[in-house]
Amino acid sequence: MATDALALDAVDAYYGDSHILQGVTFRLGQGRLLGLLGRNGAGKTTCMNVTVGLVPPRRGGVAVFGEAVGRLSPEQIALRGVALVPQGRRVFRSLTVRENLVVAARKPVGGGAAAWTLDTVYAMFPRLDERKHQMAAHLSGGEQQMLAIGRALMSNPRVLLMDEPSEGLAPQIVADVMVTVRKLKESGLSIVLVEQNPKLVFDVADDIVILDTGRVAVAAPTAEVEHGVDLGRYLGVF
Ligand SMILES: Nc1ncnc2c1ncn2[C@@H]1O[C@H](COP(=O)(O)OP(=O)(O)OP(=O)(O)O)[C@@H](O)[C@H]1O
């Protein structure tokens, strides 16, 4: 069996004394898309923070393509091909669109030709090409989301983490974001898509993990979750 792109194994994580993640285990297969769902405060962002090294796990392990990374720094983990599109986009507001992209550029793990360059990012997001000399602060929310995704792609990741990329965007823009997510999946990237809205992820995810107050309540292929799980119980009314 192929090595998982990402594996969290019995991860416990804390903020100070607050025990947030409690024995979280899930696996992202290579080339697959995992939808990570859960209510507000369930621990989704904390899982992302643990994966990229911002919140080191107190117990348990994190592995990227089979290599343990739970004790590595965020820089070391990024060098192993993990990129995060953070919640709230967090683009560098006082840099231009082009500068935001250039500062994130990195060669793929193991060398070889970079799939993602300024040209290929602009080809995916023509709007960023049109606005490349503008300050990121002046972009619309949807454009900032494109930039946040483009910036993550510039690092030529093997594992892409997307934390609520639809948050705060108009429905048409959300639809555009989901088209992008689908294209990235079709390109072979291994993706974790964090969302509060299950309808968005069911369309595109291979597997679903539902967190409930810091624990994995459900982990199964999408079709099983869609038809066999009482979503209202874990996600509230939607
Ligand atoms: N920096 C922090 N310090 C202390 N507690 C935190 C911190 N960040 C998050 N928490 C708490 O940890 C818990 C999990 O938060 P987390 O952001 O991981 O949830 P989430 O599922 O991503 O929620 P949301 O959908 O609101 O983004 C929440 O109770 C939250 O209040």
The ligand as a Gaussian input file, in Angstrom:
#p B3LYP/6-31G(d) Opt

LIG

0 1
 N       -4.576000      30.450000      20.407000
 C       -5.490000      29.848000      21.190000
 N       -5.421000      29.878000      22.528000
 C       -6.317000      29.246000      23.299000
 N       -7.370000      28.546000      22.821000
 C       -7.509000      28.475000      21.498000
 C       -6.583000      29.123000      20.597000
 N       -6.984000      28.877000      19.318000
 C       -8.102000      28.116000      19.435000
 N       -8.411000      27.878000      20.716000
 C       -9.534000      27.061000      21.203000
 O       -9.325000      25.754000      20.736000
 C      -10.556000      25.151000      20.339000
 C      -10.438000      24.644000      18.906000
 O      -10.280000      25.751000      18.046000
 P      -10.041000      25.609000      16.480000
 O       -9.736000      26.975000      15.943000
 O       -9.065000      24.537000      16.216000
 O      -11.465000      25.129000      16.002000
 P      -12.103000      25.090000      14.549000
 O      -12.791000      23.779000      14.457000
 O      -11.083000      25.405000      13.538000
 O      -13.188000      26.235000      14.629000
 P      -13.624000      27.356000      13.580000
 O      -14.554000      26.674000      12.662000
 O      -14.263000      28.354000      14.456000
 O      -12.387000      27.860000      12.911000
 C      -11.631000      26.198000      20.563000
 O      -12.220000      25.951000      21.798000
 C      -10.856000      27.493000      20.603000
 O      -11.491000      28.421000      21.436000

